[in-house]
Amino acid sequence: LIDAYVEISEDPDILSLLNFFKCYRAYVRAKVNLLRLDDPQISGRERSQALITANTYFHLAHSYIQVMPVPTMTLVGGLMGTGKTTLSAELARRWDLKHISSDVTRKRLAGEPLTEHKNEPYGQGLYSEASSAATYSAMLREASETMSQGCSVILDASFLRQSDREQAFDVGREAGAAVWFVECVASEDVAIRRLALRASDDQAVSDGRLELMAQQKSDWESTSAIPESLRVILDTSGNLEDVVSDLLETLNMKVLEGCLNVPSS
C-alpha cells in the first residue's frame, strides 16, 4: 500500500514522516484506553485489560522513535557514589543499549564472583593499573564488536584519566558512531550516603568504599579537554526520573544544534 501510494503520488518524502504518524496514532490509542480507567461502567477486569493495552500501545509508540543516532557510544564516567551505574542501567533500558560495566568486566576477567566485595587498598590487586588497563581494553573490544553490528553501547566506568577517554572516543569514531561523554557529579553528602547503602547491599558489584573517595578524587583528571559540544556534566543528586529528563533535554538540544559528532550517514 505504501509503495503504491508513493509511486502514484510521486511523493517519496512521505516515507520520512511515517514513523511520526505511527507514533502519534499508537499514542492516541494508548490515551483512549487510559480514559476507560475512569469509566464507572466497566468491570475491574476490563479496567486491568485497558491498562495493559495502553502500556502495549505506549511501548509501540516508543519503538517508532529513534531517540539517539545509531550506532551510539555513550560514555558515563565520574567518581564513586555519583550514580554512574544507576544512570547507565536506566539509559540502557530506555534506549535499548548494551550496558558494558567496568565493575562487571573487571571481576569477570579476574574470575571473581560479581557480588563478592574485594576490600583491597586503593590502586592495588583487582584495581591495580595493569588490571584497570585490561578492563578498559576488554570493554572497548566488546563495544567495538557491538557497534560493528549496528547496535549502540553505553560504557559505565570511572574514566578517571583523559587517556582512557580519548581511547574510547577513538574506538567509537572508528566504528562510525556518535560519541559523547556524560560526567556524573553529586554532592558529597549524597555520594557518602550512596556508598553507605552500597556497603550493606549484598547484590552490589562495585567495590567503591567511603575510605577510597579522597584518593580517587585526587586522581581525577578534568574532562575540560573534551570539547564542550561532546560533554555533559550531569548532577545526579536528585531522583532518577528528573536526572534522566535533564540529560535527555541536554542531549536533544545538542543533537538539534548539530553539536554532537553524529555521522552524516
PEWONOR-V205655 format. One record per residue. N is the residue number from 1. PHI is phi in degrees with one decimal (* if undefined). OMEGA is omega as a letter, one per 30 degrees, with the letter a starting at -180 (999 if undefined). D_LAST is the distance of its C-alpha to the last C-alpha in Angstrom with 1 decimal. Layout:
n->N phi->PHI omega->OMEGA d_last->D_LAST
n->N phi->PHI omega->OMEGA d_last->D_LAST
This chain:
n->1 phi->* omega->a d_last->27.6
n->2 phi->-65.2 omega->l d_last->24.1
n->3 phi->-60.3 omega->l d_last->23.4
n->4 phi->-65.5 omega->l d_last->26.9
n->5 phi->-62.0 omega->a d_last->26.3
n->6 phi->-61.6 omega->a d_last->23.1
n->7 phi->-64.4 omega->a d_last->25.0
n->8 phi->-72.3 omega->a d_last->28.2
n->9 phi->-81.2 omega->a d_last->26.7
n->10 phi->54.0 omega->a d_last->24.2
n->11 phi->-130.2 omega->a d_last->21.9
n->12 phi->-66.1 omega->a d_last->18.5
n->13 phi->-64.5 omega->l d_last->17.2
n->14 phi->-58.8 omega->a d_last->19.5
n->15 phi->-61.8 omega->a d_last->17.0
n->16 phi->-72.3 omega->a d_last->14.9
n->17 phi->-100.6 omega->a d_last->18.3
n->18 phi->-59.2 omega->a d_last->19.6
n->19 phi->-62.6 omega->l d_last->18.7
n->20 phi->-60.9 omega->a d_last->20.2
n->21 phi->-70.9 omega->l d_last->23.4
n->22 phi->-65.8 omega->l d_last->23.6
n->23 phi->-61.7 omega->a d_last->23.4
n->24 phi->-60.9 omega->a d_last->26.0
n->25 phi->-66.6 omega->l d_last->28.4
n->26 phi->-63.3 omega->l d_last->28.3
n->27 phi->-66.5 omega->l d_last->29.1
n->28 phi->-61.2 omega->a d_last->31.9
n->29 phi->-65.8 omega->l d_last->33.4
n->30 phi->-63.4 omega->a d_last->33.3
n->31 phi->-62.3 omega->l d_last->35.1
n->32 phi->-60.0 omega->l d_last->37.7
n->33 phi->-66.3 omega->l d_last->38.5
n->34 phi->-66.6 omega->l d_last->39.0
n->35 phi->-62.5 omega->l d_last->41.4
n->36 phi->-67.1 omega->a d_last->43.5
n->37 phi->-63.8 omega->l d_last->44.3
n->38 phi->-92.8 omega->a d_last->46.6
n->39 phi->-83.4 omega->a d_last->48.5
n->40 phi->-70.3 omega->a d_last->52.0
n->41 phi->-85.6 omega->a d_last->52.6
n->42 phi->-100.0 omega->a d_last->50.3
n->43 phi->-78.0 omega->l d_last->51.2
n->44 phi->-61.8 omega->l d_last->49.8
n->45 phi->-65.9 omega->l d_last->48.3
n->46 phi->-65.2 omega->l d_last->46.5
n->47 phi->-65.4 omega->l d_last->45.3
n->48 phi->-63.8 omega->l d_last->43.8
n->49 phi->-65.4 omega->l d_last->42.1
n->50 phi->-62.6 omega->l d_last->40.7
n->51 phi->-67.3 omega->l d_last->39.2
n->52 phi->-61.9 omega->a d_last->37.7
n->53 phi->-63.7 omega->l d_last->36.2
n->54 phi->-60.5 omega->l d_last->34.8
n->55 phi->-61.8 omega->l d_last->33.1
n->56 phi->-62.2 omega->l d_last->31.6
n->57 phi->-67.9 omega->l d_last->30.2
n->58 phi->-63.4 omega->l d_last->28.8
n->59 phi->-63.7 omega->l d_last->27.0
n->60 phi->-63.3 omega->l d_last->25.7
n->61 phi->-58.7 omega->a d_last->24.5
n->62 phi->-64.6 omega->a d_last->22.7
n->63 phi->-66.4 omega->a d_last->21.0
n->64 phi->-85.5 omega->a d_last->19.2
n->65 phi->-101.8 omega->l d_last->17.7
n->66 phi->-91.2 omega->a d_last->14.4
n->67 phi->-61.4 omega->a d_last->16.1
n->68 phi->-128.7 omega->l d_last->13.6
n->69 phi->-60.4 omega->a d_last->9.9
n->70 phi->-122.5 omega->f d_last->9.9
n->71 phi->-79.6 omega->a d_last->10.9
n->72 phi->-128.7 omega->l d_last->12.9
n->73 phi->-117.2 omega->l d_last->15.9
n->74 phi->-105.6 omega->l d_last->18.6
n->75 phi->-99.8 omega->l d_last->21.6
n->76 phi->-114.6 omega->a d_last->24.8
n->77 phi->-127.8 omega->l d_last->27.8
n->78 phi->145.1 omega->l d_last->31.2
n->79 phi->-75.1 omega->l d_last->34.8
n->80 phi->-62.7 omega->l d_last->36.7
n->81 phi->83.8 omega->a d_last->37.6
n->82 phi->-94.0 omega->l d_last->34.7
n->83 phi->85.3 omega->a d_last->33.2
n->84 phi->-59.7 omega->a d_last->30.2
n->85 phi->-69.7 omega->l d_last->30.7
n->86 phi->-61.3 omega->l d_last->31.6
n->87 phi->-65.2 omega->a d_last->28.5
n->88 phi->-60.6 omega->a d_last->26.2
n->89 phi->-63.2 omega->a d_last->27.9
n->90 phi->-69.7 omega->l d_last->27.5
n->91 phi->-64.9 omega->l d_last->23.8
n->92 phi->-61.4 omega->l d_last->23.3
n->93 phi->-66.7 omega->a d_last->25.4
n->94 phi->-71.2 omega->a d_last->23.7
n->95 phi->-101.8 omega->a d_last->20.1
n->96 phi->57.8 omega->l d_last->20.8
n->97 phi->-100.6 omega->l d_last->20.0
n->98 phi->-83.6 omega->a d_last->21.8
n->99 phi->-91.3 omega->l d_last->24.4
n->100 phi->-109.9 omega->a d_last->25.4
n->101 phi->-101.9 omega->l d_last->28.7
n->102 phi->-68.2 omega->l d_last->30.4
n->103 phi->-61.8 omega->a d_last->33.8
n->104 phi->-68.4 omega->a d_last->33.2
n->105 phi->-60.9 omega->a d_last->31.7
n->106 phi->-58.9 omega->a d_last->34.6
n->107 phi->-73.8 omega->l d_last->37.3
n->108 phi->-66.3 omega->l d_last->35.9
n->109 phi->-61.7 omega->a d_last->35.8
n->110 phi->-87.1 omega->a d_last->39.4
n->111 phi->71.2 omega->a d_last->40.5
n->112 phi->-96.8 omega->l d_last->41.7
n->113 phi->-59.1 omega->a d_last->42.0
n->114 phi->-61.3 omega->a d_last->39.2
n->115 phi->-98.0 omega->l d_last->41.7
n->116 phi->-88.2 omega->a d_last->44.3
n->117 phi->-74.9 omega->l d_last->44.5
n->118 phi->-108.1 omega->a d_last->44.9
n->119 phi->-85.4 omega->a d_last->47.0
n->120 phi->-95.4 omega->l d_last->46.6
n->121 phi->-60.5 omega->a d_last->47.1
n->122 phi->-59.0 omega->l d_last->44.1
n->123 phi->74.4 omega->a d_last->42.0
n->124 phi->-125.3 omega->l d_last->44.1
n->125 phi->59.1 omega->a d_last->44.0
n->126 phi->-63.1 omega->a d_last->41.0
n->127 phi->-114.2 omega->l d_last->39.6
n->128 phi->-71.0 omega->a d_last->40.5
n->129 phi->-60.3 omega->a d_last->38.1
n->130 phi->-66.8 omega->l d_last->37.7
n->131 phi->-65.0 omega->l d_last->37.1
n->132 phi->-66.0 omega->l d_last->34.4
n->133 phi->-61.2 omega->l d_last->32.7
n->134 phi->-64.9 omega->l d_last->32.7
n->135 phi->-64.6 omega->a d_last->31.4
n->136 phi->-64.4 omega->l d_last->28.4
n->137 phi->-62.9 omega->l d_last->27.7
n->138 phi->-65.6 omega->l d_last->28.0
n->139 phi->-61.6 omega->a d_last->25.7
n->140 phi->-70.0 omega->l d_last->22.9
n->141 phi->-63.7 omega->l d_last->23.5
n->142 phi->-64.4 omega->l d_last->23.2
n->143 phi->-63.8 omega->a d_last->20.1
n->144 phi->-62.2 omega->l d_last->18.4
n->145 phi->-62.9 omega->a d_last->19.7
n->146 phi->-67.3 omega->a d_last->18.5
n->147 phi->-69.6 omega->l d_last->14.9
n->148 phi->-65.1 omega->l d_last->14.9
n->149 phi->-95.1 omega->l d_last->15.6
n->150 phi->81.2 omega->a d_last->12.6
n->151 phi->-99.7 omega->a d_last->15.0
n->152 phi->-103.1 omega->a d_last->15.4
n->153 phi->-133.9 omega->l d_last->18.5
n->154 phi->-129.2 omega->a d_last->20.9
n->155 phi->-102.4 omega->a d_last->23.3
n->156 phi->-110.2 omega->a d_last->26.7
n->157 phi->-156.8 omega->l d_last->28.9
n->158 phi->-70.0 omega->a d_last->30.9
n->159 phi->48.7 omega->a d_last->28.8
n->160 phi->-61.9 omega->a d_last->32.0
n->161 phi->-104.5 omega->l d_last->31.1
n->162 phi->-63.0 omega->a d_last->28.4
n->163 phi->-63.3 omega->l d_last->28.1
n->164 phi->-68.0 omega->l d_last->27.1
n->165 phi->-66.7 omega->a d_last->24.4
n->166 phi->-62.9 omega->l d_last->23.1
n->167 phi->-62.0 omega->l d_last->23.1
n->168 phi->-65.1 omega->l d_last->21.1
n->169 phi->-60.7 omega->a d_last->18.4
n->170 phi->-61.9 omega->l d_last->18.3
n->171 phi->-63.7 omega->l d_last->17.9
n->172 phi->-63.5 omega->a d_last->15.0
n->173 phi->-65.9 omega->l d_last->13.2
n->174 phi->-61.6 omega->l d_last->14.1
n->175 phi->-85.1 omega->a d_last->12.5
n->176 phi->71.6 omega->a d_last->9.1
n->177 phi->-96.8 omega->l d_last->10.2
n->178 phi->-78.5 omega->a d_last->10.9
n->179 phi->-127.4 omega->l d_last->14.6
n->180 phi->-148.4 omega->a d_last->17.6
n->181 phi->-117.8 omega->l d_last->21.3
n->182 phi->-109.1 omega->l d_last->23.8
n->183 phi->-95.4 omega->l d_last->27.3
n->184 phi->-84.4 omega->l d_last->29.9
n->185 phi->-131.3 omega->l d_last->33.3
n->186 phi->-155.4 omega->l d_last->36.4
n->187 phi->-64.0 omega->a d_last->40.0
n->188 phi->-61.6 omega->l d_last->42.4
n->189 phi->-60.5 omega->a d_last->44.4
n->190 phi->-65.8 omega->a d_last->41.5
n->191 phi->-62.4 omega->l d_last->40.4
n->192 phi->-63.9 omega->l d_last->44.1
n->193 phi->-63.9 omega->l d_last->44.5
n->194 phi->-65.2 omega->l d_last->41.4
n->195 phi->-65.7 omega->l d_last->42.6
n->196 phi->-66.1 omega->l d_last->46.0
n->197 phi->-65.9 omega->a d_last->44.7
n->198 phi->-63.9 omega->a d_last->42.6
n->199 phi->-61.1 omega->a d_last->45.8
n->200 phi->-98.5 omega->a d_last->47.4
n->201 phi->-97.9 omega->a d_last->44.5
n->202 phi->-76.6 omega->l d_last->45.2
n->203 phi->-103.5 omega->a d_last->41.7
n->204 phi->-70.8 omega->l d_last->39.9
n->205 phi->-93.4 omega->a d_last->38.1
n->206 phi->-65.4 omega->l d_last->37.8
n->207 phi->-104.2 omega->l d_last->40.8
n->208 phi->-59.2 omega->a d_last->40.4
n->209 phi->-133.7 omega->a d_last->43.8
n->210 phi->-54.9 omega->a d_last->45.5
n->211 phi->-71.6 omega->l d_last->47.4
n->212 phi->-98.3 omega->a d_last->44.2
n->213 phi->-56.0 omega->a d_last->42.5
n->214 phi->-62.6 omega->a d_last->44.1
n->215 phi->-66.7 omega->l d_last->43.3
n->216 phi->-66.0 omega->l d_last->39.6
n->217 phi->-61.4 omega->a d_last->39.5
n->218 phi->-70.3 omega->l d_last->41.1
n->219 phi->-88.4 omega->a d_last->38.4
n->220 phi->-67.0 omega->l d_last->35.5
n->221 phi->-102.0 omega->a d_last->33.4
n->222 phi->-53.8 omega->l d_last->32.0
n->223 phi->-91.2 omega->a d_last->28.2
n->224 phi->-63.5 omega->l d_last->28.5
n->225 phi->-72.0 omega->l d_last->26.8
n->226 phi->-80.0 omega->l d_last->23.5
n->227 phi->-52.7 omega->a d_last->22.0
n->228 phi->-57.4 omega->a d_last->23.0
n->229 phi->-67.7 omega->a d_last->19.6
n->230 phi->-110.0 omega->a d_last->18.6
n->231 phi->-131.5 omega->l d_last->22.0
n->232 phi->-126.2 omega->l d_last->23.9
n->233 phi->-99.0 omega->a d_last->27.6
n->234 phi->-116.6 omega->l d_last->28.7
n->235 phi->-80.6 omega->a d_last->32.4
n->236 phi->-101.3 omega->a d_last->33.0
n->237 phi->-68.5 omega->a d_last->36.7
n->238 phi->-81.7 omega->l d_last->36.5
n->239 phi->-74.5 omega->a d_last->36.0
n->240 phi->-60.4 omega->a d_last->32.9
n->241 phi->-60.2 omega->l d_last->31.9
n->242 phi->-68.3 omega->l d_last->32.1
n->243 phi->-62.0 omega->l d_last->30.3
n->244 phi->-64.6 omega->l d_last->27.3
n->245 phi->-60.8 omega->l d_last->27.4
n->246 phi->-62.8 omega->a d_last->27.5
n->247 phi->-65.4 omega->a d_last->24.5
n->248 phi->-59.8 omega->l d_last->22.4
n->249 phi->-61.9 omega->a d_last->23.5
n->250 phi->-65.6 omega->a d_last->22.7
n->251 phi->-66.4 omega->l d_last->19.2
n->252 phi->-61.7 omega->l d_last->18.4
n->253 phi->-63.6 omega->a d_last->19.8
n->254 phi->-66.3 omega->l d_last->17.7
n->255 phi->-65.1 omega->a d_last->14.4
n->256 phi->-63.5 omega->a d_last->15.9
n->257 phi->-80.4 omega->l d_last->17.1
n->258 phi->74.0 omega->a d_last->13.7
n->259 phi->-75.8 omega->a d_last->15.7
n->260 phi->-70.2 omega->a d_last->13.8
n->261 phi->-79.4 omega->a d_last->11.5
n->262 phi->-81.7 omega->l d_last->8.4
n->263 phi->-57.1 omega->a d_last->5.4
n->264 phi->-65.9 omega->l d_last->3.8
n->265 phi->-70.2 omega->999 d_last->0.0
